Amino acid sequence: MQNVNDKRTDLLPTDEELSRLRHENLGRLLDFVHVAFDRLALEYLHRAGYPYIRAAHTHMLRTMRASGASLTDMAEEAGISKQAMSKLAAEFERMGFIEWRDGPPRTIHTTAAGQTLLKYGVLALREAEDHYFSEISGEEREILRKLLLRVSEADSNGRSPTWRRRRA
């Protein structure tokens, strides 16, 4: 591949090569897998009795803890604004999945209904993974997981991504 600092323009890809690059680049493939995987996990949650759970709610599901977490920490881990996380928290509170507890800092805790939802969420992830990746062996899955973890280990500054630092 041409170095981005190389000013030569005589290496213009053909339309066929451009099309292949647009559809088969790793970013596009990872995005496709991410969206399709999440959609499948949501379908499992809907069938488990949670038809009102939307894709946006996965930010809450991915960051909820029985032991509690601050809204700021949850928003940072989810990669969304505090305002967006606040809206999701309000929805989850109305649905009975979380409750606020006072203390320094004020924290969000899962209710019994929220813990049940989390259990179904874990099952949905496992079922989606089994279904979505059924064409590859368990060993290949672990290789893929390890490769993706290695790639995600460092951001552009060479530090662990926020979600990795929070979980460490």
Buried (B, 14 or more C-beta within 10 A) or exposed (E): EEEEEEEEEEEEEEEEEEEEEEEEEEEEEEEEBEEEBBEBBBBBBBEBEBEEBEEEBBBBBBBBBEEBBBBEBBBBBBEBEBEBBBEBBEBBBEBEBBBEEEEEEEBBBBBEEBBBBBEBBEBBBEBBBEEBBEEEEEEEBEEEEEEEEEEEEEEEEEEBEBBBEBEE
